[in-house]
Amino acid sequence: MKVHLYDVRWIDETFIEFQASFENTRFAKKRIKIGDNLSLQVQEEISCAGFVRDGVWKPCLDAVIGRKKCERCRAREGRFIYTSFDGFNTDNFTVQDLAKLEGEHIVYLSLFNKELIKIGVSRIERKTLRQLEQGSHFTLFIAKTSNGTLARQIETLFRRAGIADKIRASKKKDFFCPDITKEEGQKILESLFEKHKGVLNEYTNLQNFLLPSPEFSFWENIYGTEQVSQNPKSFHTVKLEKNEGISGKVIAKKGAFLALELPEELVSIGLKDLVGHQIEFDEQPEGLYLNSAFQSALF
């Protein structure tokens, strides 16, 4: 069945879910977990997959080509408060926007590799899920606030001190199995926190939200990455283009990447790269199907 992929997201610690429309009229979901067989082929160029608001999917009215989400659909979703608000400047946000930040939030430091660390925030109920969908290898939870505005203020101050608040997926793909122990990761994060927490010295109200004992967590057991690091087969990441595909057994999942075992190799694919494409999920023989391999066979 060919579908128009809208999104791929973690549902819980076990399942990742493909969300897609079928013939631009129905919305469907497909869940996968470690151990499942997965076949997919990329078809057609990227086009806007529509938007979801209040839990209901709507198709893109303009059928915009070349973007997985057009500006009109992005505006209809109204999620700017989650990506653009620094916690201080409210000029571009309505009372309704700010109301979306009510409820307890957590502030955290996430480590992807020794030199790749970010500051971030999430709702308290998404504390774990946010780490999984980002692909954090280790996390240090440093503060709990009564609302998202206060959490973003802490995030902004740490960002201004030099800690990134965004990391591109293209950088994360190289660190599926970082060479760093749990003890090293914890030491790095705790040292970074101690070095930078002074940015709150002039903000007594924010200091009160810092956790007395920051909470360290690691996620390798959920990702299953040991099935990659302990496998003797070669491992590499592939970005699937139009008319390319893959079929194999899912052996690990981390953030927006899946690792599949094929007869002669292990391959990681970036799931977010697939969003906006028409995807065919019909079962295929195990293997990696690339245009370059087809072209090479012609000469």
N, C-alpha and C positions, 0 to 999 in steps of 0.2 A: 504494500500500500504506500502510495506517495502522499506525503503531508508537507505542509508549510510550517517549518519549525519556528515557534514563537519564543521559547525559552527552555533552558535546562537548569534544574535546581535541585539542591538537596532537600529531601522531605524529612528525613531523620538520620540516625547514625547508620542505617542499613541501606536505604534506597535513594537513588538519584532518579529524577523524573523528567522525561522529555514531554514538553507541552507543545501542541501543534494544532493547526486547523486543517480540516479536510474539505477540499473543493470550496474553500472560502465561505463555508456555511456552518460547519460543525467544529467543535473544539474537543480534542481528545488528549489522553495522557497515556504514557507508556513508562513503567517503572522497571529499573534494572538494579541488580546488586552484584557483589563479587560472587563469581562462580557461574553467572549467567553467560550464555552465548549471545553475541550481538553481531548483527550484520547491518551495515548502512552504506548507502551510496548517495553522494551529493549530486543533485540535479538542478539545473537552472541557475541563473545568477541570483545574487541577493536582492530581495525586495522587502518592503515594509510588511511585517507580520501582524500589524494591528496593535491594539492596546487592551489592557484589562483595567476596569474601574469598578469598584465595589464588588469585586469577585466575578464580574461578567466580561467575557471577551467580545470585542467588536473588531471587524475587519477594517483595514485601512481604506478609507473612502477614496483616496487619491491614487491607490496602487503605485506608490512611489518605488521606482527601480533604483538600485545601487546603495540603499541604506536599509539596515535591518529594522530601524525604527525612525520614521520621519518626524520632523519637528511638530507637526500637527498632532500626531498620535502621542508623542512624548508630552506635549502640553495637556492633552486630555487625561493622561494618567495622573498629572499633578504631583509628581514625586520630587520636585525641585528642593523641597525643604530638607530632604534626606541627603542631598548631594551638594547643595550650595550654601547652606546656612552655617555660619561660623560661630553661632552662639551669642554674638554681640550685636551685629548690624541687622535690624529687623525691617529695614526700609522696604524691601521687595517682597515681604511676606504678609499674608492676611492673618487675622485672628484664627481663621479656620486652619490655615497652614500650621501655625504654632501649636494648635490644639493636638496635632498629630504627634507631638513630642511629649505628651503627658505620660506619666508613669515612670517607674524606676528604670534607669539605664546603667550600663556598666562601661567603664573605660579600660582599655587594654593595650598592651604592647605585644605585637605578633612578630615572631622570628621565622623567616623563610630560609635564610642562610646566614652565615656569620656577618655578612655585610648588607643584609637585606632585612630591615626591620621597619615596622610601621606602627603608628598610633591609630587607634580606632575606637568607635563607640557602637553599642547596639542596645536594643531593649533587653531588659534582664531575662525575659522569657526566651530570647534568641541567643543567649550567652554562648552556648555550645555550637548551635547550628551555624552561627555567623563565622566561627573559626573554621568549620568544616568547608563551608562554601567558598571561603577565601583560600583555603589550602595552607593555613598556618601550621607550621611544624611544631612550634612551642609557643605558649601564650603565658603572659603574666598579667593577671587582672589587677589593676592598681587603684580603682576608685569605683564607688557606687553612688549614684546621684538620685535625687528625687524626681528629676525630669530630664528630657533630652537636651534642653537648652543649656543647663549647667554642664552636662557631659561634653557638649560641643565646645563650651568655653575652655574646659580643661584640655581637650584635644587641640584646639587652636593654639593655646599657649605653648604646648609641647611641640607643635609643628613649627611655630615661630622660633623655637630653640634649636631647630635643625633636624627633627625627626619627621620622616615622610608620613603623610596620611593617605597616600595612594601609591600603589605599585602595579605596573602594567603586567598583564598576564604573560607577555612575551619574556619577561624576566623570570617569572615563577616557573616556567616550563623547564628551565635548566636545573632546577633544584627539587626534582621529584623525590630523590633520595639523598638529602644533604649529608655530607660526611661530618657529623657533629653529634656528640653524645648528649644524653639527657642532662647530665651534670654540667657540661659546657654551656648548653643552651640556657639553663637556669641562671648560671653565673653571669652570662652576657646580659640577659634581660634585667636581672636585679641590679647589676652595676650601672646599666644605662638609666634605669629609673632613679637610682640614688644620685647620679650625676646631674639629672635634669629636673628633679622635683622642686628645686629651688625657684623655678619659674613661677611658682604659686605663692612665693613669699609675700607679695604685695596683694594677694587675694585671699584674705583670711577665710572668707566664706567658702571658697573652693577647697582650701586645705582641709576643711572639716570632712570632706567627702572621700579623702584618701583612705584606703583600707589600712588598718593598723599592721596587718601582715599580708602583703600582696600574695595572691593565690597563683601558683604555677601549675600549668597543665600541659600535657603532651598528647598527641593524637595519632601516633603511628599505628597503634593497634586497630583503630577504626579505618584508617586508609588502606591497610593491608600492604604497605609499601615493602615489607620484608619479603614478599613474594617476588618483588622485582630485584631487590638488592642481593638476594640469595640465589637467584636464577642464573645459570651460566650463559644463557643466550644473550646476544647483543641487544642493547636497549637504545631506542632513539625516539624522538618526537617528530610527528608528521602533521603538517597543516593540509587537510584535504581540500582540494579545489573542485571545480565543476567536473563532473563525469569521473571522479575518483571515489574509491570506497575501501572498506575494510570489513573483514569478518573473522571473528575469533572469540576466545574466552576472556571475559573480564576478570583480571586477577588483582587489580588495585584501582582505587579511585582517590583523587586528591584535589580538592578545590574544583576547578573547571576542567580537570584532565582525567581521562580514563586510560589505564594501561591494559592492553589486550595481549594475550599470548597467541602467537601464530606458529605454524610448524617449525620455522627456522629462526624466529626473532621475537622480541617484545617491542610493541609499538605503543607510544602514548599519543593521543589525539586531544586537541583543544576543543571542548564542547561548545564554548561560546563562539568559536569560529564558524560553527554550523548554523547558528541562529540567523534566520532570514532566508535560508536556502530551502528549496524543495528537497526533501529527504525520502529516499526509498528504503524501507526497513525489511523487505522480503529477504528470506534466508539465502545466503550464497556460500559457496565452498570457502573454507578457511584460506585467508591470504590477504595481501595488501595490493590494491589495484590502483596504480598511479598512471597518469598520462605519459610521464617520462619513460616508464617501462614499455608502454605500448609504442611510443615513438622510436625507442631504441631497437625494437624488434623489426622495424621497417627498413633499417639500414645495415 
